[in-house]
Amino acid sequence: MSIWAKVATAIRGGVNEAGEAIADNQALRILDQEIRDADNALLKSKDALTGIIAKRKLAEKKVESLKSSLEEYEGYAIKALDNEDENLAVEIAEKIAGMETELLGEEGVGKSFADSEAQLRRAVVQTESNLKRLKQQVDTVKATETVQRAQAAVAARHSGANSSMRSAVDSLERLKNRQAERAAQFEAAKELAESTVEVSLEDKLKAAGIVGGGAKGGDVLARLKAKRGG
């Protein structure tokens, strides 16, 4: 495959992916429109079924009317024969023959309408059933889509809240560490100041002769002799 063929293939693939993305994003809108189209087609089928039923009923009425007329003319023919009016009986018979031919035609038309009606009824019932299931599935998909969008929004907010919380916790921890460090510095400064005061005061007391210095050797020897003599 040449480089240009590969480029063309990649472009077609990109166009296909873009088309699928658009279709996915508009999936629910497309489904709703397809259901509306199916509803309209079903209504047209029902209208056609209504027309076929009407024509079938008209054909049946025509058949019943012809049968009634045939019975009537057969009676006329029998009377003509009873009256030995052969010519009239022949004329009536010709009339009956024509009516029987018409009856056969109307019965064929009626049967054709009846067959079409049965087929269309089955198609309408099947379409209604399929459309009902499709609508139920679409309702389920819509409900699931709504729930998932809500979950996605909550997850996004939760993620943002967690990020903000982590940032706040980190800031708080840093502040605590700084405060602990300052407290330690203050304590060290205080101890240093107290130590300096104590040393200075001790020196002043010693200088004033109020507080003696450390023990002297003579004092220690005298104390030992007294303890021995005792």
C-alpha positions as CSV (number, residue, x, y, z in Angstrom):
1,M,0.0,0.0,0.0
2,S,1.4,3.4,-1.0
3,I,1.8,6.2,1.5
4,W,-1.1,8.1,-0.1
5,A,-3.4,5.1,0.1
6,K,-2.5,4.8,3.8
7,V,-3.3,8.5,4.3
8,A,-6.6,8.1,2.5
9,T,-7.4,5.1,4.7
10,A,-6.5,7.0,7.8
11,I,-8.7,9.9,6.7
12,R,-11.6,7.6,6.1
13,G,-11.1,6.0,9.5
14,G,-11.0,9.4,11.1
15,V,-14.2,10.4,9.3
16,N,-15.9,7.2,10.4
17,E,-14.8,7.7,14.0
18,A,-16.1,11.3,13.9
19,G,-19.4,10.1,12.5
20,E,-19.6,7.4,15.2
21,A,-18.8,10.0,17.9
22,I,-21.6,12.2,16.6
23,A,-24.0,9.3,16.4
24,D,-23.1,8.3,20.0
25,N,-23.6,11.8,21.3
26,Q,-26.9,12.1,19.5
27,A,-27.9,8.5,20.2
28,L,-31.0,9.3,22.3
29,R,-32.2,12.0,19.9
30,I,-31.8,9.5,17.0
31,L,-33.7,6.9,18.9
32,D,-36.5,9.2,19.7
33,Q,-36.8,10.2,16.0
34,E,-36.7,6.6,14.9
35,I,-39.5,5.8,17.3
36,R,-41.5,8.7,16.0
37,D,-40.9,7.4,12.4
38,A,-42.0,3.9,13.5
39,D,-45.1,5.4,15.2
40,N,-46.0,7.3,12.0
41,A,-45.5,4.1,9.8
42,L,-47.7,2.2,12.2
43,L,-50.4,4.8,12.0
44,K,-50.3,4.5,8.2
45,S,-50.5,0.8,8.4
46,K,-53.5,1.0,10.6
47,D,-55.1,3.5,8.2
48,A,-54.5,1.0,5.4
49,L,-55.9,-1.8,7.5
50,T,-59.0,0.3,8.1
51,G,-59.5,0.8,4.4
52,I,-59.0,-2.9,3.6
53,I,-61.6,-3.9,6.3
54,A,-64.1,-1.4,4.8
55,K,-63.6,-2.8,1.3
56,R,-63.8,-6.4,2.6
57,K,-67.1,-5.6,4.3
58,L,-68.5,-3.9,1.2
59,A,-67.5,-7.0,-0.8
60,E,-69.3,-9.3,1.8
61,K,-72.4,-7.1,1.6
62,K,-72.3,-7.4,-2.2
63,V,-72.0,-11.1,-2.0
64,E,-74.9,-11.4,0.4
65,S,-77.0,-9.1,-1.8
66,L,-76.2,-11.2,-4.9
67,K,-77.0,-14.4,-3.1
68,S,-80.3,-13.0,-2.0
69,S,-81.1,-11.9,-5.6
70,L,-80.1,-15.3,-6.9
71,E,-82.5,-17.0,-4.6
72,E,-85.2,-14.6,-5.6
73,Y,-84.6,-15.1,-9.4
74,E,-84.4,-18.9,-9.0
75,G,-87.9,-18.6,-7.5
76,Y,-89.0,-16.6,-10.5
77,A,-87.5,-19.2,-12.9
78,I,-89.3,-22.1,-11.1
79,K,-92.6,-20.2,-11.3
80,A,-92.1,-19.6,-15.0
81,L,-91.5,-23.3,-15.5
82,D,-94.5,-24.1,-13.4
83,N,-96.5,-21.8,-15.8
84,E,-94.8,-23.5,-18.7
85,D,-93.4,-20.2,-19.9
86,E,-90.2,-21.6,-21.4
87,N,-89.1,-18.3,-22.9
88,L,-89.4,-16.4,-19.6
89,A,-87.6,-19.2,-17.8
90,V,-84.7,-19.1,-20.3
91,E,-84.4,-15.3,-19.9
92,I,-84.4,-15.7,-16.1
93,A,-81.8,-18.4,-16.3
94,E,-79.6,-16.1,-18.3
95,K,-80.0,-13.5,-15.7
96,I,-79.1,-16.0,-13.0
97,A,-76.0,-17.1,-14.9
98,G,-74.8,-13.5,-15.1
99,M,-75.4,-13.0,-11.4
100,E,-73.6,-16.2,-10.5
101,T,-70.6,-15.0,-12.5
102,E,-70.7,-11.7,-10.7
103,L,-71.0,-13.6,-7.4
104,L,-67.9,-15.6,-8.1
105,G,-66.0,-12.4,-8.8
106,E,-67.2,-10.6,-5.7
107,E,-66.4,-13.7,-3.5
108,G,-62.9,-13.7,-5.0
109,V,-62.5,-9.9,-4.2
110,G,-63.8,-10.5,-0.7
111,K,-61.4,-13.4,-0.1
112,S,-58.5,-11.3,-1.4
113,F,-59.4,-8.4,1.0
114,A,-59.8,-10.9,3.8
115,D,-56.4,-12.4,3.2
116,S,-54.8,-8.9,3.0
117,E,-56.6,-7.9,6.1
118,A,-55.3,-11.0,8.0
119,Q,-51.7,-10.4,6.8
120,L,-51.8,-6.7,7.7
121,R,-53.4,-7.4,11.1
122,R,-50.5,-9.7,11.9
123,A,-48.0,-7.2,10.7
124,V,-49.6,-4.4,12.8
125,V,-49.7,-6.6,15.9
126,Q,-46.1,-7.6,15.5
127,T,-45.0,-4.0,14.9
128,E,-46.9,-2.8,17.9
129,S,-45.3,-5.4,20.0
130,N,-41.8,-4.6,18.7
131,L,-42.3,-0.9,19.1
132,K,-43.6,-1.3,22.7
133,R,-40.4,-3.3,23.6
134,L,-38.3,-0.7,21.8
135,K,-39.9,2.1,23.8
136,Q,-39.4,0.2,27.0
137,Q,-35.7,-0.3,26.1
138,V,-35.3,3.4,25.2
139,D,-36.9,4.4,28.5
140,T,-34.4,2.2,30.3
141,V,-31.5,3.6,28.3
142,K,-32.7,7.2,29.1
143,A,-33.0,6.4,32.8
144,T,-29.6,4.7,32.9
145,E,-28.1,7.7,31.0
146,T,-29.6,10.1,33.5
147,V,-28.3,8.2,36.4
148,Q,-24.8,7.8,34.9
149,R,-24.6,11.5,34.1
150,A,-25.6,12.3,37.7
151,Q,-23.0,9.8,38.9
152,A,-20.4,11.4,36.7
153,A,-21.2,14.9,38.0
154,V,-21.1,13.7,41.6
155,A,-17.8,11.9,40.9
156,A,-16.3,15.0,39.3
157,R,-17.4,17.2,42.2
158,H,-16.2,14.6,44.7
159,S,-12.8,14.4,42.9
160,G,-12.6,18.2,43.0
161,A,-13.6,18.3,46.6
162,N,-11.0,15.6,47.5
163,S,-8.3,17.6,45.6
164,S,-9.3,20.8,47.5
165,M,-9.5,18.9,50.8
166,R,-6.0,17.4,50.2
167,S,-4.7,20.8,49.5
168,A,-6.3,22.2,52.6
169,V,-5.0,19.4,54.7
170,D,-1.5,19.9,53.4
171,S,-1.7,23.6,54.1
172,L,-2.9,23.0,57.6
173,E,-0.1,20.5,58.2
174,R,2.5,23.0,57.1
175,L,0.9,25.6,59.3
176,K,1.0,23.3,62.3
177,N,4.7,22.5,61.6
178,R,5.5,26.2,61.5
179,Q,3.7,26.8,64.7
180,A,5.4,23.9,66.5
181,E,8.8,25.2,65.2
182,R,8.0,28.7,66.5
183,A,6.8,27.3,69.9
184,A,10.1,25.4,70.2
185,Q,12.0,28.6,69.4
186,F,10.1,30.6,72.0
187,E,10.8,27.8,74.6
188,A,14.5,27.8,73.8
189,A,14.7,31.6,74.1
190,K,12.9,31.5,77.4
191,E,15.2,28.8,78.8
192,L,18.2,30.7,77.6
193,A,17.0,33.9,79.2
194,E,16.3,32.2,82.6
195,S,19.7,30.6,82.6
196,T,21.4,33.9,82.0
197,V,19.4,35.6,84.8
198,E,20.3,32.8,87.3
199,V,24.0,33.0,86.5
200,S,24.1,36.7,86.8
201,L,22.2,36.7,90.2
202,E,24.6,34.0,91.6
203,D,27.6,36.0,90.7
204,K,26.1,39.1,92.4
205,L,25.3,37.1,95.6
206,K,28.8,35.7,95.8
207,A,30.3,39.1,95.3
208,A,28.2,40.5,98.1
209,G,29.3,37.7,100.4
210,I,25.7,36.6,100.9
211,V,26.4,33.3,99.3
212,G,29.6,31.5,99.9
213,G,31.7,29.9,97.2
214,G,32.4,26.2,97.0
215,A,33.7,24.1,99.9
216,K,37.3,24.7,101.1
217,G,39.9,22.1,102.1
218,G,40.2,23.4,105.7
219,D,36.5,23.3,106.2
220,V,36.3,19.7,105.0
221,L,39.2,18.6,107.3
222,A,37.6,20.2,110.3
223,R,34.3,18.5,109.6
224,L,36.1,15.1,109.3
225,K,37.9,15.6,112.6
226,A,34.7,16.5,114.4
227,K,33.0,13.5,112.9
228,R,35.9,11.2,114.0
229,G,36.0,12.6,117.5
230,G,32.3,12.3,117.8
